[in-house]
Amino acid sequence: MTACRREGDTWVLNGEKKWIGNATFADINIIWARDESSGQVKGFVVGKDNPGFAVKKIEHKMALRVVQNGLITLKDCRVPEADRLQNANSFRDTANVLRMTRAGVAWFAVGCGRGAYEHALRYATQRIQFGKPIAGFQLVQDLLVRMLGNVTATQCLMLRLGQLQTQGLMTDEQASLAKAFCTVKCRETVGYARELLGGNGILLENHIGRFVADAEAIYSYEGTREMNTLIVGKAITGLSAFV
Ligand SMILES: Cc1cc2nc3c(=O)[nH]c(=O)nc-3n(C[C@H](O)[C@H](O)[C@H](O)COP(=O)(O)OP(=O)(O)OC[C@H]3O[C@@H](n4cnc5c(N)ncnc54)[C@H](O)[C@@H]3O)c2cc1C
């Protein structure tokens, strides 16, 4: 947990932030920290040269290799009050950001699943076994149709969510439901695509391995399935199951 405490016109931040996207080269990072005195979450704009701020690139990722993720450490990192986000005063304000980013990651899942489906369909029409394209076998068509079903269902869900978002009506639980559902379906879809390619499915040159790996990251960040499930579960039952 990252904590902050106020000393006059300065805030002192201590803690760590793991996996922060693009933090390795960003000029500024937004850091959320819990105020030791009020217990409320506050947001800060922290520059890369700020004393007490350090970031290290996380190496050896198997997924989303195109993105750099950083491990940020904050050791008595001093930030002026002027660099505190003035309208972020509780976790409710942080949740407003998470609502938007969760919807965004749900779209990533749609794209990842669709990409895997399109590669698999093309492969199925080109790969010849027993004298004909494997796309002509019933069980291969079954995989393609399962994939298309997932892609279509998640696209339609996200279209509707996008409409609600545009109208300013999207709720936290709708974004969480979309993030959890679309990433589960994406993971299933890329698995079908990998299966369809047989042994060639594990060769990087056939692209499916990349979708399979990326689906794992998308599945876990911006709130795991468990956390998003607890948000939706609380909304539909009125009972919080958070520990
Ligand atoms: C590629 C990638 C990019 C990321 N980018 C960012 C970023 O830009 N900014 C940022 O702030 N974060 C980022 N993250 C962090 C990400 O949001 C967290 O990894 C994610 O929320 C899970 O937290 P954790 O890894 O600490 O897992 P843990 O909290 O250790 O959880 C491990 C498992 O236990 C389950 N679990 C934990 N607690 C509970 C509970 N109370 N009840 C039920 N189940 C529980 C989790 O659901 C999960 O399955 C990124 C992560 C990845 C992998």
The ligand as an SDF file (V2000), in Angstrom:
LIG
                    3D

 53 58  0  0  0  0  0  0  0  0999 V2000
    0.4530   -6.3580  -17.7410 C   0  0  0  0  0  0  0  0  0  0  0  0
   -0.0530   -5.6200  -16.5520 C   0  0  0  0  0  0  0  0  0  0  0  0
   -0.2530   -4.2540  -16.6190 C   0  0  0  0  0  0  0  0  0  0  0  0
   -0.6680   -3.5400  -15.4940 C   0  0  0  0  0  0  0  0  0  0  0  0
   -0.7660   -2.1740  -15.5810 N   0  0  0  0  0  0  0  0  0  0  0  0
   -1.0490   -1.4750  -14.4430 C   0  0  0  0  0  0  0  0  0  0  0  0
   -1.0340   -0.0360  -14.4640 C   0  0  0  0  0  0  0  0  0  0  0  0
   -0.7470    0.5900  -15.4950 O   0  0  0  0  0  0  0  0  0  0  0  0
   -1.3460    0.6260  -13.3200 N   0  0  0  0  0  0  0  0  0  0  0  0
   -1.6460   -0.0330  -12.1640 C   0  0  0  0  0  0  0  0  0  0  0  0
   -1.9270    0.6150  -11.1570 O   0  0  0  0  0  0  0  0  0  0  0  0
   -1.6510   -1.3830  -12.1110 N   0  0  0  0  0  0  0  0  0  0  0  0
   -1.3530   -2.1210  -13.2130 C   0  0  0  0  0  0  0  0  0  0  0  0
   -1.3370   -3.4930  -13.1660 N   0  0  0  0  0  0  0  0  0  0  0  0
   -1.5950   -4.1400  -11.8630 C   0  0  0  0  0  0  0  0  0  0  0  0
   -2.8800   -4.9690  -11.8700 C   0  0  0  0  0  0  0  0  0  0  0  0
   -3.9990   -4.1280  -11.7820 O   0  0  0  0  0  0  0  0  0  0  0  0
   -2.7920   -6.0120  -10.7520 C   0  0  0  0  0  0  0  0  0  0  0  0
   -1.7790   -6.9400  -11.1170 O   0  0  0  0  0  0  0  0  0  0  0  0
   -4.1190   -6.7210  -10.5540 C   0  0  0  0  0  0  0  0  0  0  0  0
   -5.0950   -5.8370  -10.0320 O   0  0  0  0  0  0  0  0  0  0  0  0
   -3.9880   -7.9010   -9.5920 C   0  0  0  0  0  0  0  0  0  0  0  0
   -3.3150   -7.5370   -8.4340 O   0  0  0  0  0  0  0  0  0  0  0  0
   -2.0760   -8.4130   -7.9570 P   0  0  0  0  0  0  0  0  0  0  0  0
   -1.2120   -8.7110   -9.1290 O   0  0  0  0  0  0  0  0  0  0  0  0
   -1.4700   -7.7230   -6.7960 O   0  0  0  0  0  0  0  0  0  0  0  0
   -2.7060   -9.7940   -7.5150 O   0  0  0  0  0  0  0  0  0  0  0  0
   -3.0380  -10.2730   -6.0340 P   0  0  0  0  0  0  0  0  0  0  0  0
   -3.7630   -9.2020   -5.3050 O   0  0  0  0  0  0  0  0  0  0  0  0
   -1.8290  -10.8670   -5.4370 O   0  0  0  0  0  0  0  0  0  0  0  0
   -4.1020  -11.4290   -6.3470 O   0  0  0  0  0  0  0  0  0  0  0  0
   -3.7420  -12.7400   -6.7120 C   0  0  0  0  0  0  0  0  0  0  0  0
   -5.0350  -13.5530   -6.8840 C   0  0  0  0  0  0  0  0  0  0  0  0
   -5.7700  -13.5650   -5.6590 O   0  0  0  0  0  0  0  0  0  0  0  0
   -7.0680  -13.0220   -5.8620 C   0  0  0  0  0  0  0  0  0  0  0  0
   -7.4450  -12.2150   -4.6930 N   0  0  0  0  0  0  0  0  0  0  0  0
   -6.6820  -11.3180   -4.0280 C   0  0  0  0  0  0  0  0  0  0  0  0
   -7.3730  -10.7780   -3.0180 N   0  0  0  0  0  0  0  0  0  0  0  0
   -8.6140  -11.3320   -3.0490 C   0  0  0  0  0  0  0  0  0  0  0  0
   -9.7970  -11.1690   -2.2740 C   0  0  0  0  0  0  0  0  0  0  0  0
   -9.8500  -10.3010   -1.2500 N   0  0  0  0  0  0  0  0  0  0  0  0
  -10.8840  -11.9020   -2.6030 N   0  0  0  0  0  0  0  0  0  0  0  0
  -10.8430  -12.7490   -3.6460 C   0  0  0  0  0  0  0  0  0  0  0  0
   -9.7500  -12.9560   -4.4290 N   0  0  0  0  0  0  0  0  0  0  0  0
   -8.6530  -12.2490   -4.1230 C   0  0  0  0  0  0  0  0  0  0  0  0
   -6.9500  -12.1430   -7.1110 C   0  0  0  0  0  0  0  0  0  0  0  0
   -8.2000  -11.9680   -7.7570 O   0  0  0  0  0  0  0  0  0  0  0  0
   -5.9450  -12.9380   -7.9380 C   0  0  0  0  0  0  0  0  0  0  0  0
   -6.5970  -13.9680   -8.6370 O   0  0  0  0  0  0  0  0  0  0  0  0
   -0.9410   -4.2130  -14.2840 C   0  0  0  0  0  0  0  0  0  0  0  0
   -0.7520   -5.6040  -14.2200 C   0  0  0  0  0  0  0  0  0  0  0  0
   -0.3160   -6.3060  -15.3380 C   0  0  0  0  0  0  0  0  0  0  0  0
   -0.0950   -7.7940  -15.2190 C   0  0  0  0  0  0  0  0  0  0  0  0
  1  2  1  0
  2  3  1  0
  2 52  2  0
  3  4  2  0
  4  5  1  0
  4 50  1  0
  5  6  2  0
  6  7  1  0
  6 13  1  0
  7  8  2  0
  7  9  1  0
  9 10  1  0
 10 11  2  0
 10 12  1  0
 12 13  2  0
 13 14  1  0
 14 15  1  0
 14 50  1  0
 15 16  1  0
 16 17  1  0
 16 18  1  0
 18 19  1  0
 18 20  1  0
 20 21  1  0
 20 22  1  0
 22 23  1  0
 23 24  1  0
 24 25  2  0
 24 26  1  0
 24 27  1  0
 27 28  1  0
 28 29  2  0
 28 30  1  0
 28 31  1  0
 31 32  1  0
 32 33  1  0
 33 34  1  0
 33 48  1  0
 34 35  1  0
 35 36  1  0
 35 46  1  0
 36 37  1  0
 36 45  1  0
 37 38  2  0
 38 39  1  0
 39 40  1  0
 39 45  2  0
 40 41  1  0
 40 42  2  0
 42 43  1  0
 43 44  2  0
 44 45  1  0
 46 47  1  0
 46 48  1  0
 48 49  1  0
 50 51  2  0
 51 52  1  0
 52 53  1  0
M  END
$$$$
